[in-house]
Amino acid sequence: MKIVIAAAMQEELEPFRDSYRLQSILKRGKTVIEEVLDQPGCALFLVETGIGKTNAAASTSLLCETIQPDVIINTGSAGGFLGEVEIGDVVYGTKLTYSDVDATGFDYTFGQVPQMPSDYPLSQKWLKIFDSLEHPSDYSLHKGVIVTSDSFMSELEFVKKVKERFPKVKASDMESTAIAQVASFYEIPVVNIRGISDIAGVKAAESFDTHLGKAALHAFQETKRLIQILAEDNL
């Protein structure tokens, strides 16, 4: 089984790079692909995509063509929504969609790219795996909608609009839906596991700088648990 761990930033992949022995495979633009050596039970790769939807989409296309993984685990940090999560918590995305795409004038759903699905839901197989995980003692696990935008969630009015349009949203990132959109062309599932570094609209930029390390570490811990399950069961 081939598993790709994809994250936007060096800081988000740092816990993985500290834990695994790596071999560089490819560097192109913002994309950095590394193979994990001596990984039992599966072939494991780290991919640094760069920040934002375009970088994420380009990296996903490249890794789907070159590595042809069985699953992409998109991880790293995300902004949480007030009242839904707390800083340091981890959110498993059950559905991914865009929060900054508006083609509603042509009868598309808000967030839906024309001629593409309205969202990218996770299959029941993956949801069952999430449900089987024990909850850690030092942070909480959540399941729910994660939205993707090219805008960092620091503007309060934008955050309010997102919450109104997506009442069940748990978190926002800048890459996952773009990764899922491209991966869908290759029929490769995308699992999104995000640590919460900030609360959208509440001094988000300052909080991100302060808590990025904690968010990345907790996302790493959850991602590593999932990899162990996949390697053992060879799902």
VOPAGU-2260 file (C-alpha; in pm, 1 decimal, decimal comma):
REM VOPAGU-2260
SITE   aa  ch    i         X         Y         Z
SITE  MET   A    0       0,0       0,0       0,0
SITE  LYS   A    1     126,9     347,8     -90,5
SITE  ILE   A    2      40,5     629,9     150,3
SITE  VAL   A    3     116,6     997,4      92,4
SITE  ILE   A    4     127,6    1246,0     378,6
SITE  ALA   A    5      78,2    1592,4     230,9
SITE  ALA   A    6     113,9    1922,2     415,7
SITE  ALA   A    7     158,9    2277,4     299,6
SITE  MET   A    8     447,8    2394,7     513,7
SITE  GLN   A    9     784,3    2278,3     639,5
SITE  GLU   A   10     668,5    2342,8     997,4
SITE  GLU   A   11     372,0    2109,4     951,9
SITE  LEU   A   12     596,4    1827,5     829,8
SITE  GLU   A   13     867,6    1883,7    1089,7
SITE  PRO   A   14     735,7    1619,9    1336,6
SITE  PHE   A   15     734,3    1362,3    1056,2
SITE  ARG   A   16    1084,6    1454,4     940,5
SITE  ASP   A   17    1208,2    1427,7    1298,4
SITE  SER   A   18    1056,5    1078,8    1330,4
SITE  TYR   A   19    1139,3     915,5     997,4
SITE  ARG   A   20    1451,8     845,4     794,5
SITE  LEU   A   21    1393,6    1004,6     455,9
SITE  GLN   A   22    1520,4     997,0     102,0
SITE  SER   A   23    1456,6    1288,1    -133,8
SITE  ILE   A   24    1264,2    1184,2    -444,3
SITE  LEU   A   25    1170,1    1500,4    -632,0
SITE  LYS   A   26    1168,4    1877,9    -602,0
SITE  ARG   A   27     969,4    2088,7    -846,7
SITE  GLY   A   28     841,5    2438,6    -778,9
SITE  LYS   A   29     700,8    2437,3    -426,1
SITE  THR   A   30     660,1    2058,9    -429,9
SITE  VAL   A   31     902,9    1849,3    -227,2
SITE  ILE   A   32     856,1    1469,2    -228,1
SITE  GLU   A   33    1043,0    1241,9      12,4
SITE  GLU   A   34    1020,7     867,7      69,2
SITE  VAL   A   35    1022,2     721,9     419,8
SITE  LEU   A   36    1284,0     447,7     448,7
SITE  ASP   A   37    1233,3     125,9     644,9
SITE  GLN   A   38     858,2     178,0     695,9
SITE  PRO   A   39     698,0    -158,4     780,1
SITE  GLY   A   40     370,4    -257,5     619,7
SITE  CYS   A   41     345,4      13,6     354,5
SITE  ALA   A   42     529,5     253,4     125,9
SITE  LEU   A   43     515,3     596,5     286,3
SITE  PHE   A   44     590,3     935,1     130,0
SITE  LEU   A   45     600,3    1293,8     259,7
SITE  VAL   A   46     494,2    1573,8      26,0
SITE  GLU   A   47     535,5    1943,0     100,5
SITE  THR   A   48     288,0    2115,3    -129,9
SITE  GLY   A   49     331,1    2484,5     -62,2
SITE  ILE   A   50      53,3    2706,3      69,4
SITE  GLY   A   51    -279,1    2765,4    -103,9
SITE  LYS   A   52    -508,7    2595,4    -349,9
SITE  THR   A   53    -296,2    2632,9    -664,0
SITE  ASN   A   54      21,1    2496,3    -504,3
SITE  ALA   A   55    -179,1    2212,7    -346,7
SITE  ALA   A   56    -346,1    2123,3    -677,0
SITE  ALA   A   57     -16,1    2126,6    -865,9
SITE  SER   A   58     151,8    1905,7    -605,9
SITE  THR   A   59    -140,0    1664,1    -601,9
SITE  SER   A   60    -135,1    1622,5    -977,3
SITE  LEU   A   61     239,1    1561,6    -968,6
SITE  LEU   A   62     227,8    1306,0    -688,0
SITE  CYS   A   63     -70,8    1124,6    -838,3
SITE  GLU   A   64     119,5    1085,9   -1164,7
SITE  THR   A   65     454,8     990,4   -1013,8
SITE  ILE   A   66     373,1     801,2    -691,8
SITE  GLN   A   67      19,2     682,6    -771,0
SITE  PRO   A   68     -75,9     646,5    -402,4
SITE  ASP   A   69    -363,8     444,4    -261,5
SITE  VAL   A   70    -455,4     726,7     -23,0
SITE  ILE   A   71    -348,9    1085,1      44,8
SITE  ILE   A   72    -350,1    1200,0     406,8
SITE  ASN   A   73    -363,7    1579,3     404,6
SITE  THR   A   74    -250,7    1712,6     739,6
SITE  GLY   A   75    -112,8    2016,1     918,5
SITE  SER   A   76    -283,3    2313,8    1079,6
SITE  ALA   A   77    -622,5    2476,3    1036,5
SITE  GLY   A   78    -830,4    2755,9    1180,1
SITE  GLY   A   79   -1116,6    2637,5    1397,9
SITE  PHE   A   80   -1455,8    2799,7    1443,3
SITE  LEU   A   81   -1553,2    2952,2    1775,6
SITE  GLY   A   82   -1772,5    2723,4    1984,0
SITE  GLU   A   83   -1685,8    2416,7    1773,4
SITE  VAL   A   84   -1323,9    2339,0    1865,1
SITE  GLU   A   85   -1037,7    2463,8    2079,9
SITE  ILE   A   86    -674,4    2534,4    1999,1
SITE  GLY   A   87    -477,5    2210,4    1995,7
SITE  ASP   A   88    -777,1    1994,1    1907,9
SITE  VAL   A   89    -771,6    1777,2    1595,3
SITE  VAL   A   90   -1045,4    1769,6    1331,5
SITE  TYR   A   91   -1104,0    1478,0    1095,6
SITE  GLY   A   92   -1272,6    1612,6     783,9
SITE  THR   A   93   -1591,7    1425,6     693,7
SITE  LYS   A   94   -1670,8    1658,8     402,6
SITE  LEU   A   95   -1455,7    1910,4     214,9
SITE  THR   A   96   -1577,0    2209,6      16,0
SITE  TYR   A   97   -1471,6    2561,1     -82,8
SITE  SER   A   98   -1582,7    2863,4     119,2
SITE  ASP   A   99   -1480,8    3121,4    -141,6
SITE  VAL   A  100   -1635,5    2984,8    -463,2
SITE  ASP   A  101   -1961,7    3145,7    -575,4
SITE  ALA   A  102   -2131,8    3031,9    -896,1
SITE  THR   A  103   -2480,3    3042,9    -744,7
SITE  GLY   A  104   -2596,5    3268,2   -1028,4
SITE  PHE   A  105   -2580,3    2959,0   -1247,1
SITE  ASP   A  106   -2771,1    2741,2    -999,2
SITE  TYR   A  107   -2463,7    2585,5    -843,1
SITE  THR   A  108   -2436,6    2535,0    -468,3
SITE  PHE   A  109   -2223,8    2790,1    -284,3
SITE  GLY   A  110   -1873,3    2645,9    -270,5
SITE  GLN   A  111   -1921,0    2436,5    -583,6
SITE  VAL   A  112   -1681,5    2479,1    -874,9
SITE  PRO   A  113   -1888,9    2470,0   -1196,0
SITE  GLN   A  114   -1914,4    2119,5   -1345,4
SITE  MET   A  115   -1756,4    1970,6   -1031,6
SITE  PRO   A  116   -1918,5    1808,7    -723,9
SITE  SER   A  117   -2061,7    2039,5    -458,7
SITE  ASP   A  118   -1834,7    1877,9    -198,5
SITE  TYR   A  119   -1603,9    1581,9    -136,1
SITE  PRO   A  120   -1738,6    1352,6     137,6
SITE  LEU   A  121   -1536,5    1088,6     315,2
SITE  SER   A  122   -1645,4     729,9     260,8
SITE  GLN   A  123   -1801,1     517,8     535,7
SITE  LYS   A  124   -1487,3     303,1     547,2
SITE  TRP   A  125   -1278,7     595,5     666,7
SITE  LEU   A  126   -1547,6     721,7     902,9
SITE  LYS   A  127   -1553,8     381,7    1073,5
SITE  ILE   A  128   -1177,9     400,5    1123,9
SITE  PHE   A  129   -1212,6     743,4    1283,9
SITE  ASP   A  130   -1487,1     616,7    1512,7
SITE  SER   A  131   -1264,2     332,7    1629,6
SITE  LEU   A  132    -988,1     563,2    1753,8
SITE  GLU   A  133    -945,5     621,2    2125,5
SITE  HIS   A  134    -955,7     985,4    2228,5
SITE  PRO   A  135    -628,1    1126,1    2362,5
SITE  SER   A  136    -613,9    1276,1    2710,4
SITE  ASP   A  137    -456,3    1612,3    2624,6
SITE  TYR   A  138    -672,1    1727,6    2332,0
SITE  SER   A  139   -1010,4    1650,5    2176,1
SITE  LEU   A  140   -1095,7    1483,9    1845,2
SITE  HIS   A  141   -1374,5    1612,1    1623,4
SITE  LYS   A  142   -1534,3    1506,1    1296,5
SITE  GLY   A  143   -1699,9    1749,4    1060,3
SITE  VAL   A  144   -1696,0    1980,3     760,7
SITE  ILE   A  145   -1367,4    2147,9     668,9
SITE  VAL   A  146   -1378,2    2433,2     419,2
SITE  THR   A  147   -1098,8    2560,4     197,5
SITE  SER   A  148   -1023,8    2919,5     103,3
SITE  ASP   A  149    -732,6    3113,9     -38,4
SITE  SER   A  150    -796,7    3367,0     238,1
SITE  PHE   A  151    -664,3    3328,0     592,2
SITE  MET   A  152    -959,2    3342,9     831,4
SITE  SER   A  153    -868,0    3665,3    1011,1
SITE  GLU   A  154   -1147,8    3893,0     883,0
SITE  LEU   A  155   -1444,3    3860,1    1120,1
SITE  GLU   A  156   -1715,8    3948,1     864,7
SITE  PHE   A  157   -1589,9    3682,6     624,2
SITE  VAL   A  158   -1580,4    3428,9     906,5
SITE  LYS   A  159   -1943,8    3509,8     995,1
SITE  LYS   A  160   -2051,1    3460,4     632,8
SITE  VAL   A  161   -1872,5    3125,9     613,9
SITE  LYS   A  162   -2044,1    3009,8     931,8
SITE  GLU   A  163   -2383,9    3120,3     797,7
SITE  ARG   A  164   -2330,0    2936,0     469,1
SITE  PHE   A  165   -2184,7    2623,9     632,0
SITE  PRO   A  166   -2348,9    2588,4     975,7
SITE  LYS   A  167   -2177,8    2254,2    1044,8
SITE  VAL   A  168   -1825,9    2375,4     963,8
SITE  LYS   A  169   -1555,1    2283,5    1214,2
SITE  ALA   A  170   -1241,2    2426,9    1054,9
SITE  SER   A  171   -1092,7    2606,5     756,5
SITE  ASP   A  172    -770,4    2543,6     568,0
SITE  MET   A  173    -612,6    2661,5     242,4
SITE  GLU   A  174    -545,8    2333,5      59,5
SITE  SER   A  175    -761,1    2027,7     134,0
SITE  THR   A  176   -1052,3    2070,3    -106,8
SITE  ALA   A  177    -814,4    2147,6    -393,3
SITE  ILE   A  178    -624,5    1827,9    -310,8
SITE  ALA   A  179    -950,1    1630,2    -300,7
SITE  GLN   A  180   -1068,2    1781,3    -630,3
SITE  VAL   A  181    -753,0    1679,8    -818,2
SITE  ALA   A  182    -729,9    1341,2    -644,2
SITE  SER   A  183   -1088,0    1266,2    -750,0
SITE  PHE   A  184    -970,2    1266,2   -1114,2
SITE  TYR   A  185    -746,6     972,8   -1020,5
SITE  GLU   A  186   -1005,9     809,0    -792,0
SITE  ILE   A  187    -768,8     839,9    -495,4
SITE  PRO   A  188    -927,2     903,3    -153,4
SITE  VAL   A  189    -816,4    1202,1      53,2
SITE  VAL   A  190    -825,5    1196,8     431,9
SITE  ASN   A  191    -790,6    1536,0     602,1
SITE  ILE   A  192    -650,5    1549,9     956,9
SITE  ARG   A  193    -592,4    1899,6    1092,8
SITE  GLY   A  194    -463,8    2038,0    1419,3
SITE  ILE   A  195    -626,8    2363,2    1529,3
SITE  SER   A  196    -374,4    2647,0    1549,9
SITE  ASP   A  197    -616,1    2938,6    1581,7
SITE  ILE   A  198    -980,4    3035,7    1608,4
SITE  ALA   A  199   -1111,5    3202,2    1292,8
SITE  GLY   A  200   -1160,9    3574,5    1336,4
SITE  VAL   A  201   -1017,3    3585,5    1691,3
SITE  LYS   A  202    -662,8    3725,0    1660,1
SITE  ALA   A  203    -609,2    3437,8    1420,0
SITE  ALA   A  204    -271,4    3544,6    1276,6
SITE  GLU   A  205    -112,0    3592,1    1620,7
SITE  SER   A  206    -254,8    3263,6    1744,6
SITE  PHE   A  207    -132,5    3079,9    1434,7
SITE  ASP   A  208     224,1    3195,1    1497,2
SITE  THR   A  209     202,9    3093,3    1863,1
SITE  HIS   A  210      29,4    2757,0    1830,5
SITE  LEU   A  211     141,3    2621,7    1491,2
SITE  GLY   A  212     386,4    2381,9    1656,5
SITE  LYS   A  213     121,5    2236,3    1887,1
SITE  ALA   A  214    -129,8    2198,8    1603,0
SITE  ALA   A  215     129,3    2028,0    1381,8
SITE  LEU   A  216     234,6    1790,9    1659,9
SITE  HIS   A  217    -120,5    1680,9    1741,0
SITE  ALA   A  218    -203,1    1635,1    1372,3
SITE  PHE   A  219     114,0    1426,9    1340,1
SITE  GLN   A  220      13,3    1208,2    1634,2
SITE  GLU   A  221    -328,4    1136,9    1482,2
SITE  THR   A  222    -185,1    1080,9    1134,5
SITE  LYS   A  223      70,2     836,5    1272,4
SITE  ARG   A  224    -207,5     640,1    1445,3
SITE  LEU   A  225    -398,5     616,0    1118,9
SITE  ILE   A  226     -88,5     499,8     930,4
SITE  GLN   A  227     -34,1     224,4    1186,1
SITE  ILE   A  228    -390,3     101,6    1135,4
SITE  LEU   A  229    -353,6     104,4     757,3
SITE  ALA   A  230     -18,1     -73,6     769,4
SITE  GLU   A  231    -150,2    -342,1    1005,7
SITE  ASP   A  232    -476,1    -403,3     821,1
SITE  ASN   A  233    -347,0    -324,7     469,8
SITE  LEU   A  234    -682,4    -158,6     393,8
